[in-house]
Amino acid sequence: MAQQRRVQLSTQRPTSTVCVLGTELSLDVCGSAPKDAIAFHVQGTPGVKLYVVHETQIIKLPSSVGRWPLAAGAEVLLAMDALSKDVGDEKVRISYFREAGGVPVGRAMLYLTCVEVSLDADTTRSGTVSRTLLDKTTWTWGPDGHGAILLVNCDRDDPKAETPDNRDTAIRSYADLKDMSQMVLRTRGPRTIFTGHRLVLHLDFGDADKVGVFYGGNSIALEEYKHVLGGSKLTYTVKPSRHQEESIFYVEGLAFPDIGFSGLVAFHITLLESPEKGLLETPIFTDTVVFRVAPWIMTPNTAAPLEVFVCSVDGNEDFVAAVGAVAEKAKCPLTVCPLVENRQDRWIQDEVEFGYVQAPHKTFPVVFDSPRDRGLKDFPIKRILGPDFGYLARQAPEGTSSLDSFGNLEVSPPVTVRGKEYPLGRILIGSSFPRFGGRRMAKAVKEFLVAQQVQAPVELFSDWLQVGHVDEFLSFVPAPDRKGFRLLLASPSACYQLLKEKQEEGFGEAAMFEGLEGVPKPTINEILANEGLRKFNNYVQSCISWNRDILKRALGLAEPDILDIPQLFHGDVAAGAEAFFPDMVNMLVLGRHLGIPKPFGPLVGGQCCLEQQVRALLEPLGLTCTFIDDYFSYHRLSGEVHCGTNVRRKPFAFKWWHMVP
């Protein structure tokens, strides 16, 4: 339905107004009629389409009816299809008649100027701005959806700047402009009409801290681009150029979707008519375009690796070299964070999570900085933030716990659950549920993850662990069949079953931790005879089984999609569980190349039986297993290979706006 505006007429003097292309004017024929008039006749110049609304019918003119009764509800509608060449070059005349009178008792003249005013963005999601018949005031999901998309401009294109680009109100480079979405104002028609009218670009007060708008006028010089909307600036008067019909604005996102912010932002262009001096301007037309701020998206272990990160600290030289060797096999660059930047903090998985943002015109990685803030707290903003590499962070004013570290933040590969598709996977976080009390992820982080909408989070039970991270009992690896991946779960039951088999084969005296100095070396017989250890691992297995059932329901998995990785834990219920030997599910996944914590299991026939079992499970999937010794440098400090590494991965091929949350 076309936008419609009511126009008052007068028989005392001519009326002039603007008709915006694509809109309708409703003429108040009754309000301007002389006292004794009972009928009217309407006629217009060729550029005006006229309709009479009579007894709920709409009759296009000219018609066989010459005069129309001035009944209650009588109305004349008009529209124009062509732009005016001059001001007031089209007109409509309303003639009023008394009963059976042949001479009009009054006439109302309306002079019309047709102009085009249109505010457009990339609502078709093609990467370019074009005119469209789509409803610009709405935003819809799905492959047939429409609506413009905005990126949070959270990278730092100017190396001299100290903060991300979304924290200033300046354009520092042309690269900065390329991160923004274009919004185009088109104004066509007689240019002199705009001297008596004002065009105002505006946004709602509640959106002002979510976006910034820049405008350079007719210039392409960087210094000419000014911040015109956002923050305290709610309106901007646009002065159309005499020589250009388009004004291009550049829009940046300042904030990601979050609690209280759906991600939708509306911009409006309003044409104001200037009445007689001393009176307020009157709005006569408004066009609106809606953007959605793109969500932050995580990538799963199964996505192709682009860059591996590891920290160099005192005593972990062999570990860094081993990680580098696996990265080299995967043909993946290795970035080593030096001691001066990590300040003896080796847990880079806990400090940051890599993801990305995407719009039709641009995609770039964004690092999410956890509220953990230990030795690595400055690394992401000082070393990772840069041109086309964004940064975001959330704080925990209520105080942090171990569950706020991002070893407790994972995402599944794409899944379909009872017909519902999750083409970008589902985020997995650990909490104290179903236990009352205990530790939980910071409210600000959890609310942020939920607000992104595209990777609906699943809450798992991880508070039974001393550290409390989901990566201590699960991982995902790529697979050539079924769903394209396998879920790996740590399994005390599988470990006891394996050790029992080896005992029955006559290897009961084979010991753990051979080759490690100063480490107790329990035999298979001793482990199986340790009732306290078995009882505790029964408890651990019940916790993991609880999560197994949640994951099967939430990810639509069947038993063949899950592999049980033999693993034992020790500790107590109050303090939490820790891995008894290096935790093999806490692995580095680089395509088909896996860097797995070396378990130092009992040697059977000269081979570690735990390594043999893991190879037997994973190598048939086309995966190669490299076991990395992290015993003293990570395991004894309550972490493993995955905890000590991080990976930036290739974004999904699937476009997030094609999904239906």
VOGU-3710 file (C-alpha; in Angstrom, 3 decimals, decimal comma):
1> maqqrrvqls> 0,000/0,000/0,000  1,393/3,388/-1,044  2,172/5,996/1,596  -0,738/8,463/1,654  -0,979/12,083/2,786  -4,038/14,278/3,322  -3,987/17,685/1,581  -6,257/20,574/2,555  -7,629/22,724/-0,292  -8,985/26,268/-0,462
11> tqrptstvcv> -11,372/28,125/-2,786  -9,866/31,420/-1,621  -6,335/30,905/-2,959  -4,341/28,254/-4,882  -2,586/25,525/-2,935  0,859/24,188/-3,825  2,386/20,943/-2,592  4,840/18,204/-3,378  3,866/14,712/-4,468  6,659/12,204/-3,830
21> lgtelsldvc> 6,980/9,549/-6,501  5,305/6,336/-5,354  2,957/8,008/-2,880  -0,686/9,131/-2,983  -2,306/12,394/-2,002  -5,810/12,405/-0,529  -7,620/15,661/-1,316  -10,050/16,942/1,292  -12,790/17,965/-1,141  -15,435/18,312/1,569
31> gsapkdaiaf> -13,412/20,537/3,851  -12,927/23,213/1,194  -16,473/23,135/-0,275  -18,583/26,345/-0,257  -21,564/26,359/2,116  -24,327/25,538/-0,377  -22,353/23,164/-2,635  -23,741/19,663/-3,027  -21,534/18,271/-5,824  -18,070/18,620/-7,277
41> hvqgtpgvkl> -16,211/18,018/-10,505  -12,478/17,215/-10,654  -10,041/17,418/-13,517  -6,263/17,429/-13,806  -3,401/17,844/-16,246  -2,074/14,750/-18,083  0,683/13,993/-15,548  -1,801/13,423/-12,713  -3,731/10,190/-12,106  -7,053/10,916/-10,397
51> yvvhetqiik> -9,469/8,650/-8,541  -12,740/9,376/-6,765  -13,686/7,385/-3,675  -17,486/7,099/-3,743  -19,550/4,755/-1,567  -16,462/2,627/-0,810  -15,661/2,279/-4,519  -12,577/3,779/-6,155  -13,314/5,079/-9,668  -10,507/6,144/-11,950
61> lpssvgrwpl> -11,003/9,423/-13,820  -12,061/10,444/-16,319  -15,345/8,553/-16,059  -18,888/8,849/-17,400  -19,907/10,625/-14,204  -19,475/14,375/-14,554  -20,324/15,469/-11,049  -19,911/13,683/-7,746  -22,089/14,202/-4,697  -20,428/15,842/-1,693
71> aagaevllam> -21,478/13,009/0,557  -19,727/12,219/3,807  -16,558/10,330/3,023  -16,182/11,711/-0,489  -12,503/11,754/-1,375  -10,206/12,369/-4,331  -6,943/10,435/-4,593  -4,092/11,362/-6,881  -0,736/9,893/-7,846  2,003/10,885/-10,252
81> dalskdvgde> 4,258/8,584/-12,270  6,693/11,067/-13,775  9,015/13,612/-12,204  8,203/17,273/-12,691  10,443/19,377/-14,891  9,441/22,611/-13,202  7,897/23,593/-9,888  4,088/23,405/-10,044  3,972/22,126/-13,627  0,995/19,819/-12,952
91> kvrisyfrea> -2,346/20,856/-11,479  -5,737/19,691/-10,303  -8,951/21,780/-10,272  -11,952/21,020/-8,097  -15,213/22,793/-9,151  -18,146/22,976/-6,703  -21,845/23,200/-7,708  -25,199/23,955/-6,108  -28,201/21,783/-6,807  -28,930/21,709/-10,572
101> ggvpvgraml> -26,602/24,671/-10,968  -24,596/24,986/-14,144  -22,079/27,518/-12,965  -19,497/26,604/-10,308  -19,933/28,392/-6,994  -16,274/27,928/-6,163  -13,037/26,440/-7,417  -10,000/25,007/-5,587  -6,686/24,896/-7,475  -3,834/22,593/-6,512
111> yltcvevsld> -0,389/23,003/-8,085  1,774/19,895/-7,913  5,475/19,191/-8,146  6,518/15,534/-8,388  9,895/14,643/-6,874  11,680/11,459/-5,906  12,993/11,007/-2,369  14,264/7,536/-1,591  16,510/6,136/1,126  18,056/2,846/0,018
121> adttrsgtvs> 20,503/0,234/1,254  21,537/-3,263/0,190  18,181/-4,785/1,119  18,591/-7,568/-1,473  21,902/-8,610/0,150  23,721/-8,602/-3,181  26,656/-6,488/-2,035  25,458/-3,341/-3,836  22,762/-0,757/-3,184  19,890/-0,719/-5,674
131> rtlldkttwt> 16,256/0,362/-5,856  13,867/-2,418/-4,954  10,177/-3,099/-4,473  10,976/-4,992/-1,251  9,654/-3,582/2,007  12,614/-1,606/3,357  10,946/-1,106/6,728  11,134/-4,811/7,648  13,968/-7,325/7,994  13,348/-11,019/7,351
141> wgpdghgail> 15,466/-14,162/7,732  15,888/-17,024/5,293  17,132/-17,616/1,734  14,238/-15,517/0,399  14,524/-12,903/3,127  15,420/-9,252/2,708  16,897/-6,416/4,702  20,217/-4,591/4,899  23,137/-5,736/7,059  25,573/-3,717/9,116
151> lvncdrddpk> 28,975/-4,722/10,513  30,264/-3,626/13,889  33,335/-1,687/12,779  35,486/-3,217/15,508  38,785/-3,578/13,649  41,583/-0,977/13,657  42,526/0,085/10,142  44,895/2,830/11,289  47,913/1,286/13,081  48,457/4,597/14,876
161> aetpdnrdta> 45,041/4,481/16,534  44,827/3,149/20,074  41,257/1,820/19,964  38,995/-0,043/17,517  37,373/2,033/14,785  33,928/1,828/16,399  35,158/3,825/19,382  35,916/7,031/17,503  34,031/9,426/15,233  36,660/9,836/12,523
171> irsyadlkdm> 37,383/8,284/9,145  41,096/7,500/9,137  41,432/5,494/5,919  39,543/4,321/2,867  39,797/0,819/4,347  37,672/2,108/7,213  34,939/3,112/4,743  34,994/-0,356/3,177  34,012/-1,878/6,526  30,840/0,227/6,512
181> sqmvlrtrgp> 27,536/-0,285/4,727  26,359/2,275/2,216  23,043/4,059/2,558  22,024/6,077/-0,508  19,650/9,033/-0,530  18,206/9,694/-3,988  16,595/13,068/-4,705  15,275/13,855/-8,168  13,065/16,602/-9,486  13,329/20,382/-9,809
191> rtiftghrlv> 16,226/21,357/-7,545  14,609/24,659/-6,583  11,824/22,786/-4,793  14,301/21,901/-2,049  14,888/25,548/-1,186  11,402/25,656/0,279  11,668/22,207/1,832  14,127/20,530/4,153  15,398/16,956/4,051  16,284/15,504/7,453
201> lhldfgdadk> 18,051/12,189/8,031  17,295/10,890/11,507  17,250/7,854/13,768  15,520/6,900/16,981  17,008/7,948/20,319  17,313/4,315/21,450  19,492/3,466/18,433  21,859/6,430/18,660  24,533/4,581/20,637  24,381/1,546/18,343
211> vgvfyggnsi> 25,443/3,133/15,032  27,491/5,913/13,471  26,908/7,599/10,113  29,494/9,470/8,025  28,966/11,739/5,032  31,472/13,324/2,690  29,164/15,376/0,489  30,395/15,501/-3,094  34,006/14,976/-2,075  36,025/11,765/-1,945
221> aleeykhvlg> 38,732/13,304/0,242  38,971/11,576/3,628  39,106/14,849/5,543  35,699/15,799/4,135  33,935/12,832/5,740  32,126/14,029/8,843  30,323/12,153/11,580  26,693/13,249/11,097  24,557/10,742/13,054  25,000/8,646/16,167
231> gskltytvkp> 25,823/9,361/19,779  24,307/12,751/20,631  23,493/13,450/16,964  19,939/12,330/16,206  19,248/14,409/13,074  21,152/15,717/10,080  19,872/18,158/7,471  20,819/17,027/3,975  21,359/19,632/1,302  20,889/17,941/-2,076
241> srhqeesify> 23,508/18,835/-4,636  22,451/20,722/-7,730  24,576/18,401/-9,829  24,195/14,999/-8,163  21,028/13,042/-7,516  22,605/10,667/-4,980  24,039/11,333/-1,543  26,035/8,387/-0,187  26,223/7,840/3,559  28,467/5,287/5,265
251> veglafpdig> 27,032/3,445/8,251  29,005/1,554/10,910  27,786/-0,596/13,744  28,992/0,357/17,204  27,443/-2,475/19,227  26,691/-6,134/18,712  23,256/-7,599/19,406  22,944/-8,080/23,145  20,459/-8,087/25,984  18,077/-5,212/25,267
261> fsglvafhit> 19,285/-4,767/21,680  17,845/-7,014/18,972  20,354/-5,798/16,397  17,728/-3,947/14,328  18,296/-0,254/13,582  16,050/2,030/11,512  17,068/5,171/9,600  14,549/7,690/8,276  14,623/10,476/5,730  11,842/13,030/6,194
271> llespekgll> 10,834/15,801/3,791  9,676/18,881/5,707  7,533/21,577/4,150  8,238/25,145/5,229  4,963/27,032/5,805  4,560/30,725/6,345  7,184/32,477/8,408  6,873/31,874/12,123  5,198/28,472/11,793  6,775/25,089/12,394
281> etpiftdtvv> 7,806/22,895/9,491  5,406/20,125/8,532  6,527/16,574/7,643  5,049/15,560/4,292  6,981/12,348/3,526  9,165/9,824/5,331  11,132/6,918/3,899  12,664/4,294/6,188  15,291/1,611/5,804  16,085/-1,036/8,430
291> frvapwimtp> 19,480/-2,643/9,034  20,396/-5,623/11,202  23,780/-5,615/12,910  25,643/-8,795/11,946  26,193/-11,269/14,799  29,537/-12,553/16,028  29,923/-16,149/14,806  32,147/-18,883/16,252  33,832/-21,551/14,129  34,016/-25,233/15,150
301> ntaaplevfv> 37,063/-27,512/15,376  36,035/-29,090/12,098  36,463/-25,830/10,123  39,649/-25,425/8,086  42,479/-23,870/10,133  43,992/-20,563/8,989  46,387/-19,714/11,841  47,568/-21,454/15,014  48,473/-19,518/18,166  50,661/-20,719/21,031
311> csvdgnedfv> 52,498/-19,004/23,897  56,204/-19,233/24,584  56,870/-19,400/28,335  59,714/-20,667/30,468  60,161/-24,408/29,971  57,696/-25,087/27,117  60,117/-24,942/24,188  59,502/-28,605/23,258  55,753/-28,103/23,390  55,914/-25,074/21,077
321> aavgavaeka> 58,099/-27,048/18,671  55,680/-30,008/18,710  52,678/-27,749/18,033  54,654/-26,117/15,237  55,340/-29,525/13,679  51,625/-30,390/13,622  50,829/-26,942/12,165  53,444/-27,518/9,460  51,857/-30,856/8,537  48,535/-29,052/8,217
331> kcpltvcplv> 50,221/-26,287/6,169  48,947/-23,776/8,686  50,919/-20,685/9,839  52,025/-20,610/13,475  52,005/-17,433/15,568  53,997/-17,597/18,798  53,073/-15,120/21,529  56,384/-14,236/23,216  56,981/-14,163/26,939  57,083/-10,375/27,068
341> enrqdrwiqd> 53,495/-10,300/25,785  52,017/-13,280/27,651  53,713/-12,595/30,995  54,000/-16,325/31,777  50,338/-16,956/30,904  50,284/-19,999/28,615  46,518/-20,580/28,501  45,698/-18,794/25,253  42,555/-20,882/24,682  41,141/-19,508/27,906
351> evefgyvqap> 41,878/-15,876/27,083  40,280/-15,539/23,624  37,889/-17,120/21,143  38,192/-16,499/17,422  35,137/-15,873/15,284  34,043/-13,551/12,515  31,435/-11,079/11,304  29,930/-11,076/7,829  27,873/-8,850/5,552  27,294/-9,247/1,818
361> hktfpvvfds> 30,051/-6,709/1,113  32,647/-7,763/3,706  33,779/-10,538/6,079  36,533/-10,263/8,667  37,690/-12,177/11,775  36,884/-10,889/15,265  38,586/-12,020/18,445  36,392/-12,264/21,560  38,389/-11,354/24,677  37,191/-13,182/27,790
371> prdrglkdfp> 36,709/-11,448/31,156  39,442/-13,735/32,561  42,152/-11,025/32,270  45,380/-12,631/33,430  48,830/-12,333/31,870  47,448/-12,450/28,319  44,860/-9,730/28,886  46,617/-7,171/26,651  47,590/-9,602/23,880  44,350/-9,561/21,869
381> ikrilgpdfg> 44,031/-5,777/21,722  47,749/-5,066/21,278  48,709/-7,847/18,879  45,569/-9,258/17,238  43,405/-6,172/16,751  44,380/-4,527/13,468  43,297/-3,930/9,868  40,395/-6,268/9,074  40,805/-8,063/12,415  38,192/-7,004/14,935
391> ylarqapegt> 38,013/-7,105/18,717  35,203/-7,422/21,233  35,104/-8,013/24,973  32,665/-8,494/27,813  33,302/-7,842/31,488  31,955/-9,589/34,573  31,246/-6,917/37,184  30,001/-9,594/39,558  33,478/-11,191/39,492  34,874/-14,010/37,394
401> ssldsfgnle> 35,209/-17,735/37,905  37,095/-20,374/35,960  33,934/-20,971/33,924  34,392/-17,537/32,328  37,531/-18,726/30,554  36,942/-19,685/26,942  38,072/-23,264/27,295  34,483/-23,360/28,549  33,177/-22,050/25,223  32,926/-24,393/22,232
411> vsppvtvrgk> 30,675/-24,721/19,196  29,427/-27,799/17,393  29,619/-28,337/13,642  26,365/-27,767/11,696  23,547/-30,089/12,808  19,875/-30,791/12,166  17,734/-31,584/15,204  14,252/-33,027/14,661  13,948/-31,138/11,388  15,334/-27,870/12,801
421> eyplgrilig> 18,526/-26,825/11,038  21,478/-25,230/12,808  23,701/-24,527/9,780  26,264/-22,694/11,939  26,226/-25,243/14,751  25,306/-24,652/18,381  27,431/-23,000/21,060  28,304/-25,205/24,042  28,985/-23,703/27,460  29,483/-25,307/30,850
431> ssfprfggrr> 27,715/-24,436/34,077  26,763/-25,855/37,453  23,408/-27,174/36,177  21,896/-29,519/37,415  23,722/-28,733/40,656  22,305/-25,836/42,681  24,768/-23,083/43,460  28,270/-23,542/42,132  29,978/-21,671/39,305  28,348/-20,302/36,167
441> makavkeflv> 29,524/-18,380/33,144  29,346/-14,600/33,600  25,880/-13,211/32,919  27,177/-10,646/30,397  28,977/-13,304/28,340  26,079/-15,736/28,326  23,537/-13,042/27,418  25,775/-11,862/24,586  26,063/-15,379/23,151  22,287/-15,906/23,294
451> aqqvqapvel> 21,625/-12,522/21,651  23,603/-13,447/18,520  20,672/-15,802/17,672  22,451/-17,841/14,983  24,200/-20,473/17,173  21,623/-21,158/19,895  23,663/-22,043/23,022  23,396/-25,356/24,862  24,228/-25,429/28,552  26,211/-28,433/29,779
461> fsdwlqvghv> 27,241/-29,584/33,254  30,947/-28,832/33,807  31,140/-27,680/37,423  32,064/-31,232/38,467  35,540/-30,530/37,091  38,102/-28,646/39,149  38,762/-26,220/36,275  35,239/-26,613/34,926  35,680/-26,355/31,140  33,716/-28,251/28,510
471> deflsfvpap> 36,907/-28,855/26,489  38,055/-31,179/29,284  35,516/-33,824/28,328  34,512/-33,191/24,702  35,846/-32,332/21,275  34,795/-32,623/17,620  36,798/-34,050/14,741  35,964/-34,150/11,021  34,666/-37,391/9,514  33,954/-38,467/5,911
481> drkgfrllla> 30,538/-39,977/6,655  27,312/-39,547/8,612  27,060/-35,930/9,823  30,572/-35,022/8,695  32,034/-35,184/12,195  32,370/-37,245/15,353  31,806/-36,056/18,889  34,619/-37,265/21,144  33,771/-37,778/24,809  36,167/-38,607/27,598
491> spsacyqllk> 35,163/-41,999/28,996  36,294/-43,584/32,263  34,176/-46,646/31,373  36,043/-47,123/28,095  39,353/-46,741/29,911  38,509/-49,343/32,559  37,307/-51,696/29,857  40,599/-51,282/27,935  42,747/-51,777/31,037  40,734/-54,840/32,024
501> ekqeegfgea> 41,303/-56,329/28,556  45,056/-55,743/28,846  45,096/-57,287/32,322  43,361/-60,364/30,963  45,909/-60,511/28,156  48,668/-60,772/30,790  49,876/-57,181/30,927  48,692/-56,380/34,434  52,160/-55,294/35,561  52,558/-52,773/32,734
511> amfeglegvp> 52,938/-49,346/34,331  51,785/-45,830/33,566  54,081/-42,837/33,045  57,192/-44,735/31,931  60,017/-42,330/31,120  58,722/-39,536/33,344  61,056/-38,738/36,244  59,646/-38,222/39,705  56,172/-39,436/38,763  54,511/-42,431/40,505
521> kptineilan> 54,062/-45,325/38,079  50,965/-47,347/38,984  50,480/-50,609/37,122  47,317/-51,771/35,411  46,731/-54,157/38,326  47,089/-51,338/40,858  44,764/-49,027/38,977  42,083/-51,691/38,680  42,443/-52,583/42,352  42,092/-48,956/43,508
531> eglrkfnnyv> 38,468/-48,889/44,665  38,577/-45,206/45,617  39,729/-44,293/42,112  37,088/-46,532/40,537  34,329/-45,086/42,703  35,333/-41,531/41,809  35,435/-42,374/38,087  31,967/-43,910/38,336  30,833/-40,492/39,558  32,719/-38,766/36,702
541> qsciswnrdi> 31,179/-41,143/34,180  27,698/-40,281/35,455  28,448/-36,569/34,925  29,704/-37,185/31,391  26,744/-39,462/30,640  24,386/-36,677/31,725  26,093/-34,402/29,182  26,028/-37,158/26,576  22,244/-37,290/26,788  21,987/-33,479/26,550
551> lkralglaep> 24,271/-33,430/23,507  22,354/-36,199/21,769  19,098/-34,281/22,195  20,477/-30,796/21,475  22,598/-31,795/18,474  20,440/-34,586/17,079  23,145/-37,218/17,531  22,933/-41,002/17,589  25,413/-43,348/19,253  27,395/-43,953/16,009
561> dildipqlfh> 28,122/-40,196/15,954  29,989/-40,434/19,280  33,394/-41,926/20,035  34,427/-42,763/23,611  38,025/-41,775/24,294  39,550/-43,702/27,228  40,281/-41,323/30,098  40,522/-41,490/33,882  40,092/-38,669/36,386  41,060/-38,200/40,018
571> gdvaagaeaf> 40,173/-35,763/42,781  37,116/-35,542/44,993  33,545/-34,360/44,620  34,103/-31,174/46,634  37,294/-29,975/44,893  36,392/-31,301/41,461  37,897/-33,739/38,995  41,205/-33,515/37,137  42,628/-35,761/34,440  44,554/-38,705/35,958
581> fpdmvnmlvl> 46,782/-38,793/32,882  46,987/-36,201/30,049  43,442/-35,608/28,826  43,325/-36,857/25,241  40,063/-35,188/24,183  41,720/-31,840/24,918  43,372/-31,945/21,516  44,402/-29,583/18,743  42,378/-30,237/15,563  43,887/-28,938/12,313
591> grhlgipkpf> 41,863/-30,514/9,546  42,792/-34,188/9,480  45,873/-33,557/11,622  45,413/-33,985/15,363  47,788/-32,904/18,123  46,794/-35,121/21,078  48,148/-34,981/24,638  50,495/-37,940/25,082  48,853/-40,098/27,778  51,933/-42,096/28,878
601> gplvggqccl> 49,774/-45,193/29,184  50,916/-48,757/29,934  53,215/-50,184/27,283  51,832/-53,310/25,646  54,096/-54,918/23,064  56,255/-51,807/23,177  53,326/-49,509/22,355  51,186/-47,321/24,606  47,845/-49,114/24,742  45,954/-45,827/25,189
611> eqqvrallep> 47,542/-44,344/22,068  46,828/-47,544/20,146  43,156/-47,396/21,129  42,808/-43,750/20,093  44,497/-44,438/16,749  42,132/-47,361/16,181  39,169/-45,038/16,757  40,353/-42,029/14,746  42,603/-43,194/11,916  39,782/-45,032/10,071
621> lgltctfidd> 38,206/-41,573/9,699  41,237/-40,422/7,703  42,779/-38,595/10,669  46,457/-38,601/11,613  47,357/-38,673/15,305  50,439/-36,925/16,681  50,878/-37,335/20,432  52,421/-34,294/22,114  54,218/-34,486/25,447  52,613/-31,796/27,607
631> yfsyhrlsge> 52,943/-33,620/30,929  55,121/-31,209/32,899  54,517/-28,042/30,890  50,691/-28,211/30,845  49,112/-31,336/32,349  50,630/-30,839/35,793  49,258/-27,280/35,675  45,697/-28,525/35,043  45,596/-28,075/31,269  46,490/-29,771/28,003
641> vhcgtnvrrk> 47,214/-29,151/24,314  43,881/-27,512/23,470  44,122/-25,254/26,527  47,581/-24,111/25,441  46,732/-23,376/21,791  44,164/-21,481/19,777  43,135/-21,515/16,132  41,644/-18,967/13,772  39,518/-20,855/11,276  37,837/-20,350/7,926
651> pfafkwwhmv> 34,323/-18,857/8,132  31,314/-20,955/7,208  30,370/-20,985/3,516  26,759/-20,681/4,670  25,548/-17,105/4,988  24,034/-16,485/8,414  21,151/-14,405/7,039  19,904/-17,432/5,066  18,987/-19,281/8,251  15,790/-19,044/10,258
661> p> 16,665/-18,886/14,003
//
